[in-house]
Amino acid sequence: MDGTGSFGAGRAGSAFDFVTFMKQPQTILRVLAWIFSMVVFASIINEAYVNMGSERLHCVFNKNADACNYGITVGIMAFIASLFFLALDVYFPQISSVKDRKRAVLMEMVFSGFWTFLWFVGFCFLANQWSQTSPEELPLEQASDAARAAIAFSFFSILTWAGLTVCAVQRFLLGTDMALFTSNPAAHQPPKQPYPSNDVIGQTNIPVSDYHSPALIETVETRPPGYKTPPAF
């Protein structure tokens, strides 16, 4: 049987099609989430710490180190998680156990939903701290591009992880096609026909409607006492 199997994946043990896999919306969103997370934490690490009138480096987001640390932490974790779930998507059709597939989809759904929330918090946090940053503290707009890039791609990450959450929910609601994984051979056999309404006598089937009792044969034993045979004409 071809087609969709358990929780949106193909039948267990089916061949891996790289082109079809890369065209899936879930795969595209996964790759975008991986790229966006890398832009966020790389921008903060490389350019978001600047010298603001002192020898000490400060976070460009209103000198709030928590803002930079939050963006780096969420970005790195999202980067690693994107690679992990991408590898899981490749291996997913090889999982024969329906329960294991269900756990994998549930884990992805919960993680994607939680990381959507974290990216929303990060976007609001970084945007708020950037709005409170004084232009005088950034001569020649030092690190401005990195700050704006981190904020912008934090917003894009909200959309990608929200899309991944929707994909995971759809896969979970898709449920399980148990016909692909049943081990009972009787499930594939046609239903048994009901017994015909015929009386079986020996090896011969005699329909009830066609059965007639034999004609009464008069014998000596069956004659009543005193019975006389009428004369023949």
Beta strands, then each sheet from edge to edge (+ up, - down):
strand 1: 49-51
strand 2: 57-59
strand 3: 198-201
strand 4: 204-207
sheet 1: 1+ 2-
sheet 2: 3+ 4-
end
